[in-house]
Amino acid sequence: MRWPWTKEPLTRQELGALGERHAARALRAAGLQLLERNFRCRRGELDLIAREGDTLVFIEVRTRTDTNVMTPLESVNERKQARIILLAREYLRTRRMPECRCRYDVVEVTATPWGNVLDIRHLPGAFVEE
C-alpha cells in the first residue's frame, strides 16, 4: 500500500491489483455475482470468476497505462485465450461442475501510472472456446 502523496508510479503488480479491484466493483454494479478472485492452480491463475444468470463467466482483467502500443483486449492473444480456457476447464473439474454454460469476458482498465482509473470497459464474450 502506497501513501497517497507518493510521487512514484505504481509497480506492475500494484497496477494489476488496482485494475482487478475496480473491475470487480464494476462487474458487481452490472449485476454479476462474483464467485472467486485469483483462482490459482499449478497451470496458472484466473483473475475473476462470476455468475450471470445460469452462465459461469471467466474474466481476464487487463490494466494498462498506455494504450498507444496495444489495447488491453489486443494483449489477450490466441495463446492467452487458450490458457484461460484450459484454466477454466481445471476450475470446472476441481469444483465438480462438468456441465455448465461458460463465457469468457475481458475487462479493460485504463489508468494513470499513479493509479487514477480513467476508464473501465467490460467486453462480454470477448472470445469463445473453439
Rosetta silent file (secondary structure, phi, psi, omega in degrees, C-alpha in Angstrom):
SEQUENCE: MRWPWTKEPLTRQELGALGERHAARALRAAGLQLLERNFRCRRGELDLIAREGDTLVFIEVRTRTDTNVMTPLESVNERKQARIILLAREYLRTRRMPECRCRYDVVEVTATPWGNVLDIRHLPGAFVEE
SCORE:     score description
SCORE:     0.000 S_00000001
   1 L     0.000  127.686  179.214    0.000    0.000    0.000 S_00000001
   2 L   -95.612  153.004  173.608    1.418    3.355   -1.010 S_00000001
   3 L   -73.725  143.672 -176.030    0.889    6.614    0.735 S_00000001
   4 L   -59.195  -25.004 -175.205   -1.443    8.899   -1.243 S_00000001
   5 L   -93.336    5.165 -179.629    1.179   11.618   -1.573 S_00000001
   6 L   -65.352  146.455 -179.822    3.866    9.424   -3.134 S_00000001
   7 L   -98.954   -8.408 -177.873    5.235   10.610   -6.482 S_00000001
   8 L   -78.779  141.219  175.971    6.410    7.186   -7.631 S_00000001
   9 L   -68.887  158.622  178.773    4.333    5.293  -10.195 S_00000001
  10 L   -67.929  151.399  173.207    2.710    2.026   -9.149 S_00000001
  11 L   -73.621  168.145  179.398    4.544   -1.226   -9.750 S_00000001
  12 H   -59.285  -41.191  179.961    3.171   -3.645  -12.320 S_00000001
  13 H   -67.005  -42.445  178.842    1.713   -5.824   -9.535 S_00000001
  14 H   -64.302  -40.844  178.815    0.093   -2.860   -7.772 S_00000001
  15 H   -63.718  -41.993  178.139   -1.394   -1.650  -11.045 S_00000001
  16 H   -63.169  -43.668  179.002   -2.779   -5.134  -11.762 S_00000001
  17 H   -64.301  -40.140  177.649   -4.337   -5.416   -8.291 S_00000001
  18 H   -60.956  -46.282  179.423   -5.854   -1.952   -8.671 S_00000001
  19 H   -61.050  -42.252  179.554   -7.378   -2.936  -12.016 S_00000001
  20 H   -64.821  -40.689  177.890   -8.837   -6.142  -10.598 S_00000001
  21 H   -61.355  -46.668 -179.018  -10.437   -4.288   -7.653 S_00000001
  22 H   -68.928  -36.833  177.123  -12.054   -1.740   -9.956 S_00000001
  23 H   -63.703  -44.678  179.468  -13.129   -4.417  -12.442 S_00000001
  24 H   -60.183  -42.912  178.975  -14.768   -6.462   -9.658 S_00000001
  25 H   -62.508  -44.036 -179.290  -16.636   -3.394   -8.438 S_00000001
  26 H   -66.523  -38.368  179.927  -17.857   -2.563  -11.972 S_00000001
  27 H   -67.893  -41.697  176.065  -18.984   -6.149  -12.611 S_00000001
  28 H   -61.740  -41.221  178.975  -20.953   -6.287   -9.358 S_00000001
  29 H   -64.197  -28.256  179.021  -22.585   -2.974  -10.267 S_00000001
  30 L   -83.861   -0.620  174.973  -23.529   -4.508  -13.639 S_00000001
  31 L   100.842    2.679  177.070  -25.320   -7.355  -11.835 S_00000001
  32 L   -81.116  145.694  177.559  -22.761  -10.166  -11.962 S_00000001
  33 E   -97.359  113.646 -179.079  -22.263  -12.255   -8.826 S_00000001
  34 E   -74.461  125.137 -179.553  -18.554  -12.516   -8.072 S_00000001
  35 E   -99.861  -44.416 -177.661  -17.635  -16.055   -7.016 S_00000001
  36 E  -149.393  152.430  172.425  -13.839  -16.026   -6.838 S_00000001
  37 E  -120.124  141.061  173.902  -10.810  -13.832   -7.311 S_00000001
  38 E    51.131   54.293  174.098   -7.395  -15.081   -8.366 S_00000001
  39 E   -67.263  121.775 -177.984   -8.194  -18.790   -8.683 S_00000001
  40 E  -115.696  141.156  169.332   -4.791  -20.477   -8.763 S_00000001
  41 E  -141.903 -178.770 -174.743   -3.748  -23.918   -9.839 S_00000001
  42 L   -65.363  -19.151 -178.441   -0.419  -25.324  -10.995 S_00000001
  43 L   -91.141  -10.815 -179.903   -1.058  -24.147  -14.560 S_00000001
  44 E   150.940 -154.017 -174.096   -1.749  -20.511  -13.758 S_00000001
  45 E  -142.102  139.383  171.152   -4.343  -18.096  -12.453 S_00000001
  46 E  -101.901  132.496 -175.861   -7.798  -16.845  -13.428 S_00000001
  47 E   -65.722  -59.755 -177.043   -8.401  -13.213  -12.432 S_00000001
  48 E  -137.587  144.982  174.623  -12.131  -13.248  -11.692 S_00000001
  49 E  -129.198  129.813 -176.105  -14.913  -15.815  -11.837 S_00000001
  50 E  -137.275  171.761  175.144  -18.518  -14.686  -11.713 S_00000001
  51 E  -125.023  135.752  173.119  -22.032  -15.887  -12.379 S_00000001
  52 E  -130.860  105.423 -174.181  -24.579  -14.139  -14.558 S_00000001
  53 L    64.055 -125.191  179.276  -27.872  -15.994  -14.504 S_00000001
  54 L   -99.406   16.698 -178.360  -27.063  -19.610  -15.371 S_00000001
  55 E  -109.062  131.894  173.983  -23.742  -18.721  -17.031 S_00000001
  56 E   -88.762  129.390 -173.875  -20.349  -19.033  -15.395 S_00000001
  57 E  -116.102  122.291  176.365  -18.147  -16.137  -16.510 S_00000001
  58 E  -100.841  122.739 -169.819  -14.347  -16.323  -16.579 S_00000001
  59 E  -119.285  125.278  173.720  -12.928  -12.814  -16.662 S_00000001
  60 E   -99.075  124.233  179.338   -9.459  -11.684  -17.686 S_00000001
  61 E  -102.272  126.711  178.718   -8.638   -8.213  -16.370 S_00000001
  62 E  -121.089  118.120 -179.101   -6.090   -6.204  -18.354 S_00000001
  63 E  -110.687  129.451 -178.279   -4.842   -2.963  -16.858 S_00000001
  64 E  -135.370  149.889  173.394   -2.786   -0.590  -18.969 S_00000001
  65 L  -103.122  -21.348 -178.731   -1.391    2.895  -18.605 S_00000001
  66 L  -133.513  112.860 -179.361   -0.542    3.320  -22.282 S_00000001
  67 L   -99.846    9.421  179.130   -2.889    2.027  -24.959 S_00000001
  68 L   -71.630  -32.254 -178.741   -0.925    3.516  -27.851 S_00000001
  69 L   -79.585  -53.352 -177.528    1.165    0.366  -28.265 S_00000001
  70 L  -154.764  134.245  177.833   -1.526   -2.268  -27.747 S_00000001
  71 L   -71.950  158.848  177.278   -5.013   -2.104  -26.281 S_00000001
  72 L   -55.543  -41.029 -179.989   -5.742   -4.328  -23.288 S_00000001
  73 L   -64.310  -40.843  179.377   -8.018   -6.512  -25.443 S_00000001
  74 L   -61.901  -26.694 -179.222   -5.327   -6.946  -28.101 S_00000001
  75 L   -74.589  -11.787  176.132   -2.986   -8.243  -25.398 S_00000001
  76 L   -92.706   76.890 -176.311   -5.298  -11.245  -24.863 S_00000001
  77 L   -77.214 -178.946 -177.466   -3.929  -13.100  -27.877 S_00000001
  78 H   -58.600  -39.083 -179.971   -4.788  -16.645  -29.005 S_00000001
  79 H   -63.966  -44.385  178.971   -2.151  -18.153  -26.727 S_00000001
  80 H   -65.771  -41.118  177.772   -3.526  -16.306  -23.674 S_00000001
  81 H   -59.238  -45.092  179.245   -7.093  -17.266  -24.647 S_00000001
  82 H   -60.914  -39.240  178.790   -6.095  -20.943  -24.852 S_00000001
  83 H   -66.152  -42.270  179.347   -4.526  -20.720  -21.384 S_00000001
  84 H   -62.342  -42.267  179.093   -7.655  -19.103  -19.917 S_00000001
  85 H   -63.674  -42.467  177.614   -9.831  -21.844  -21.430 S_00000001
  86 H   -61.374  -43.983  178.584   -7.506  -24.522  -20.026 S_00000001
  87 H   -66.528  -36.336  177.736   -7.639  -22.910  -16.576 S_00000001
  88 H   -63.443  -41.957  177.418  -11.435  -22.628  -16.803 S_00000001
  89 H   -61.915  -40.526  177.470  -11.667  -26.358  -17.502 S_00000001
  90 H   -63.137  -42.351  177.694   -9.448  -27.008  -14.485 S_00000001
  91 H   -59.461  -47.755 -179.386  -11.714  -24.806  -12.356 S_00000001
  92 H   -61.655  -39.011  179.915  -14.811  -26.698  -13.537 S_00000001
  93 H   -66.797  -47.037 -176.994  -13.125  -30.032  -12.823 S_00000001
  94 H   -69.817  -27.360  179.631  -11.987  -29.080   -9.307 S_00000001
  95 L   -94.743    5.194  178.932  -15.385  -27.591   -8.437 S_00000001
  96 L    54.365   54.482  179.302  -17.212  -30.621   -9.917 S_00000001
  97 L  -127.223   62.398 -172.455  -19.178  -28.561  -12.437 S_00000001
  98 L   -65.604  -39.230 -179.047  -18.737  -30.564  -15.667 S_00000001
  99 L  -105.838   96.683 -176.157  -21.886  -29.402  -17.461 S_00000001
 100 L  -148.214  136.647  175.784  -22.023  -25.654  -17.185 S_00000001
 101 E   -73.870  130.382 -176.105  -22.597  -22.831  -19.650 S_00000001
 102 E  -124.701  154.002  175.398  -19.451  -20.685  -19.788 S_00000001
 103 E  -140.494  149.282 -179.203  -18.478  -17.314  -21.179 S_00000001
 104 E  -118.509  113.865 -178.088  -15.101  -15.630  -21.497 S_00000001
 105 E  -111.537  160.115  171.518  -15.004  -11.896  -20.859 S_00000001
 106 E  -126.686  137.800  172.009  -12.279   -9.300  -20.798 S_00000001
 107 E  -114.824  121.087  177.353  -12.322   -6.165  -18.680 S_00000001
 108 E   -95.049  125.339  176.641  -10.066   -3.378  -19.916 S_00000001
 109 E  -119.689  124.560  176.195   -8.913   -0.937  -17.258 S_00000001
 110 E  -110.566  129.282 -176.476   -7.012    2.167  -18.289 S_00000001
 111 E  -141.410  164.282  172.507   -5.243    4.063  -15.514 S_00000001
 112 L   -78.885  161.709  177.753   -2.504    6.581  -14.951 S_00000001
 113 L   -60.564  -16.926 -179.086    0.840    5.245  -13.714 S_00000001
 114 L   -98.380    5.314  171.952   -0.093    6.638  -10.262 S_00000001
 115 L    98.041   10.702  174.459   -3.334    4.671  -10.003 S_00000001
 116 L   -84.698  117.474 -178.475   -6.053    7.037  -11.174 S_00000001
 117 E   -77.168  125.743 -178.082   -8.524    4.917  -13.132 S_00000001
 118 E   -97.298  -35.460 -175.309   -9.519    6.647  -16.351 S_00000001
 119 E  -158.080  144.375  173.766  -11.769    4.057  -17.984 S_00000001
 120 E  -130.607  127.716 -178.900  -13.227    0.593  -17.392 S_00000001
 121 E  -130.554  118.950  178.636  -14.670   -1.364  -20.296 S_00000001
 122 E   -94.153  126.517 -178.366  -16.382   -4.747  -19.893 S_00000001
 123 E  -117.882   88.493 -179.936  -16.337   -6.882  -23.037 S_00000001
 124 E   -65.311  141.051  178.849  -18.724   -9.844  -22.570 S_00000001
 125 E    59.918   39.890 -177.204  -17.940  -12.816  -24.791 S_00000001
 126 E   -61.463  -29.445  173.972  -14.612  -11.324  -25.853 S_00000001
 127 E  -151.318  163.323 -176.072  -13.562  -14.737  -27.147 S_00000001
 128 L  -125.543  157.200  176.643  -15.099  -18.186  -27.478 S_00000001
 129 L   -81.595  129.760 -178.120  -13.962  -21.741  -26.936 S_00000001
 130 L  -100.817    0.000    0.000  -13.436  -23.499  -30.227 S_00000001
